[in-house]
Amino acid sequence: MGQGIATTTGAAKGFLPSESAFRFTNRFPHQPVLEVRVPGLGRGIPIGDASRGLCGGMIFTVRDLFEAGRECPADTTPPGPGSPLYAYIVRRLFASWNIPRGVLRYYELQRAADADAAGTLGRRAGIGRTTVVDEWPRVRLDLDSGRLSALGIITVRSADPVKLGLNHQVLAYAYEQAGTAVMLRVYDPNTPPDRADDVRLVFDTADPAGPVVIAHNLAISGRPVRGFFHSTYRWSDPARVNG
């Protein structure tokens, strides 16, 4: 960070992705996220496609386990659909979406411009301002309090709701800030375990009018990080993770 500038830090003490998170990545085969049983129908109705990712379920499960003082399962391959761990991740995936508010938040920010813009009713905040003025302080408060912080990551600009699935979720566990420059360390479920401790978002809060550039090394197929928001998280008892 900057030389001669006081640096502030915050972290969830004891958390390191290589030790505290899953040993497998968010790469599930083509299979239903879940099947809903309908009375009178001889088979379940498949919903979703796990190959599109279960990132929200993974980060919520990791946070549940960490806050319960329990270690993540040592599996190095993603769990199968009949396992207790898979069922738990799927349940937490739906919790991470915080339907309907969370989904609407993704859509609102996905549609937002990168920078502030003048409108007939006054200034419309861009995603840069929302990120550094509204959302980053909430994340920082979590970390200053020693808590992990779940983030919704916006990677596209589009009014097409089909593209909501291109956004992402990660878990912030530490930060360093020197002046207006911030480096945020995150657990990214898409990044292999051997590089998990080196994932970060880097941005500057000096000009919230934007656009605010967020440098990153998330494994999201070359897409940018346009902004992020503090996700609503409620702890769940992970006692059934291992059956």
C-alpha positions in Angstrom: 0.0 0.0 0.0 1.1 3.7 0.0 4.3 4.7 1.6 4.1 7.3 4.5 0.4 6.8 4.8 -1.1 5.2 7.9 -2.5 1.8 7.0 -5.6 0.4 8.7 -6.5 -3.3 8.7 -9.3 -5.6 9.7 -9.8 -9.3 9.5 -11.8 -12.4 10.6 -9.1 -13.7 12.8 -8.0 -17.3 12.0 -9.6 -17.5 8.6 -7.4 -18.4 5.6 -9.1 -19.9 2.5 -6.4 -22.7 2.1 -7.2 -23.8 5.6 -10.7 -22.7 6.4 -12.6 -23.2 3.1 -13.4 -26.0 0.7 -10.6 -28.0 -1.0 -12.7 -28.3 -4.2 -13.7 -25.5 -6.6 -17.1 -24.5 -7.8 -17.1 -26.9 -10.8 -20.1 -29.1 -10.6 -21.3 -31.4 -13.4 -24.5 -30.9 -15.4 -27.1 -32.0 -13.0 -30.2 -30.4 -11.4 -29.5 -28.1 -8.5 -32.4 -29.9 -6.9 -35.5 -32.0 -7.7 -38.9 -31.1 -6.4 -41.2 -34.0 -5.7 -44.8 -33.5 -6.8 -47.6 -35.7 -5.4 -49.0 -38.0 -8.1 -46.0 -37.6 -10.3 -43.7 -40.5 -10.5 -40.5 -38.4 -10.8 -39.0 -35.2 -9.4 -39.1 -32.0 -11.4 -35.5 -30.8 -12.0 -34.7 -27.2 -11.2 -31.6 -25.3 -12.2 -28.2 -26.5 -13.5 -25.4 -27.0 -11.0 -22.8 -26.6 -13.7 -23.6 -22.9 -13.7 -22.2 -22.6 -10.2 -23.1 -22.9 -6.5 -20.8 -20.1 -5.3 -23.3 -18.5 -2.9 -24.1 -21.8 -1.3 -20.4 -22.5 -0.9 -19.5 -19.2 0.7 -22.4 -19.4 3.1 -21.6 -22.9 4.1 -17.9 -22.0 4.7 -19.0 -19.0 6.8 -21.5 -21.2 8.8 -18.7 -23.7 9.5 -16.2 -21.1 10.5 -18.6 -19.4 12.9 -19.5 -22.7 14.4 -15.8 -23.4 15.0 -15.9 -26.5 12.7 -13.5 -27.4 9.9 -14.7 -27.7 6.3 -14.9 -31.3 5.0 -11.6 -32.4 3.5 -13.2 -33.6 0.2 -11.2 -32.6 -2.9 -14.0 -33.1 -5.4 -17.4 -31.5 -5.3 -20.1 -33.6 -3.5 -22.7 -35.6 -5.4 -26.4 -34.7 -5.4 -27.3 -37.4 -3.0 -24.9 -36.3 -0.3 -25.7 -34.3 2.9 -23.0 -31.8 2.0 -24.5 -31.1 -1.5 -28.0 -30.7 0.0 -26.7 -28.2 2.6 -24.8 -26.2 -0.1 -27.9 -26.0 -2.2 -30.1 -24.9 0.7 -27.5 -22.2 1.5 -27.4 -21.2 -2.2 -31.0 -20.2 -2.0 -30.4 -18.4 1.2 -27.6 -16.4 -0.4 -30.0 -15.1 -3.0 -32.2 -13.6 -0.3 -35.2 -13.8 -2.6 -36.7 -11.4 -3.6 -34.6 -8.5 -2.2 -31.2 -10.0 -3.0 -32.1 -10.9 -6.6 -33.6 -7.4 -7.1 -30.3 -5.9 -5.7 -28.3 -7.8 -8.3 -30.6 -6.7 -11.0 -30.6 -3.0 -9.9 -26.8 -2.8 -9.8 -26.4 -4.9 -13.0 -28.4 -2.2 -14.8 -26.6 0.8 -13.2 -24.1 2.9 -15.1 -20.5 2.8 -14.1 -20.4 6.5 -13.1 -22.9 9.0 -11.7 -25.2 10.5 -14.3 -27.5 13.5 -14.4 -31.2 12.8 -14.7 -34.4 14.8 -14.8 -34.9 14.0 -11.1 -31.3 14.8 -10.1 -28.1 12.7 -10.0 -28.4 9.0 -10.5 -25.7 7.2 -8.6 -23.4 4.9 -10.6 -22.4 1.5 -9.4 -19.0 3.0 -8.4 -20.6 5.3 -5.8 -22.9 2.6 -4.5 -19.9 0.3 -4.0 -17.5 2.7 -2.3 -19.9 4.9 -0.4 -22.7 2.6 0.6 -21.4 -1.0 0.5 -17.7 -0.9 1.3 -18.3 0.7 4.7 -20.6 -2.2 5.6 -18.1 -4.8 4.6 -15.3 -2.9 6.5 -17.5 -2.9 9.6 -17.8 -6.7 9.5 -14.1 -7.1 9.1 -13.3 -4.6 11.8 -15.6 -6.6 14.1 -13.8 -9.8 13.3 -16.6 -11.2 11.1 -16.5 -12.6 7.6 -18.5 -10.6 5.0 -20.4 -12.1 2.1 -20.2 -10.1 -1.2 -22.4 -10.0 -4.3 -20.1 -9.3 -7.2 -21.5 -7.5 -10.3 -19.6 -8.5 -13.5 -22.0 -7.4 -16.3 -23.9 -4.3 -17.3 -27.3 -5.3 -18.8 -31.0 -5.0 -18.3 -31.4 -8.6 -19.4 -32.4 -10.7 -16.3 -31.0 -13.8 -18.0 -27.5 -12.4 -17.4 -28.0 -12.4 -13.6 -26.3 -15.8 -13.6 -23.0 -14.1 -14.8 -22.6 -12.4 -11.5 -20.8 -14.0 -8.6 -20.4 -14.3 -4.8 -17.3 -14.3 -2.7 -16.4 -14.1 1.0 -14.3 -11.2 2.3 -12.0 -12.1 5.2 -9.4 -9.3 5.5 -8.5 -5.8 4.2 -5.8 -3.2 4.2 -6.5 0.5 3.6 -3.9 3.2 3.1 -5.6 6.6 2.6 -8.2 5.9 -0.1 -6.5 2.8 -1.5 -8.1 -0.5 -0.4 -7.0 -4.1 -0.9 -9.7 -6.6 0.0 -8.8 -10.3 0.5 -11.5 -12.7 -0.5 -12.3 -16.4 -0.7 -13.3 -17.1 -4.2 -15.0 -20.6 -4.7 -13.9 -20.6 -8.3 -10.2 -20.3 -7.5 -8.2 -23.6 -7.0 -7.0 -24.2 -3.4 -3.3 -23.7 -4.3 -4.0 -20.1 -5.2 -6.9 -19.4 -2.8 -4.9 -17.2 -0.4 -3.8 -14.8 -3.1 -7.2 -13.6 -4.3 -8.0 -9.9 -3.9 -10.0 -6.9 -5.0 -8.1 -3.6 -5.2 -9.8 -0.2 -5.6 -9.7 3.4 -4.6 -12.4 5.4 -2.9 -11.2 8.8 -3.8 -13.6 9.5 -6.6 -16.9 7.8 -6.0 -18.5 9.7 -8.9 -16.8 7.0 -10.9 -16.2 5.0 -12.8 -14.4 3.2 -10.0 -11.9 0.7 -11.3 -11.7 -2.6 -9.3 -8.7 -4.6 -10.1 -9.1 -8.3 -9.3 -7.9 -11.9 -9.9 -11.1 -13.7 -9.4 -11.6 -16.8 -11.6 -14.6 -15.4 -13.5 -13.5 -16.0 -17.1 -12.1 -12.6 -17.8 -15.1 -10.6 -16.8 -14.6 -7.3 -14.9 -15.7 -6.6 -11.4 -18.0 -3.5 -11.9 -18.9 -3.3 -8.2 -20.1 -5.2 -5.2 -22.6 -5.1 -2.4 -22.8 -6.5 1.2 -25.0 -9.6 1.1 -27.6 -10.4 3.7 -26.3 -13.3 5.8 -28.0 -15.2 8.6 -26.1 -18.0 10.3 -27.4 -21.6 9.9 -26.3 -24.5 12.1 -24.1 -26.7 9.8 -24.6 -29.8 12.0 -25.9 -31.8 9.0 -23.1 -31.0 6.6 -21.5 -34.4 7.1 -24.8 -36.3 7.6 
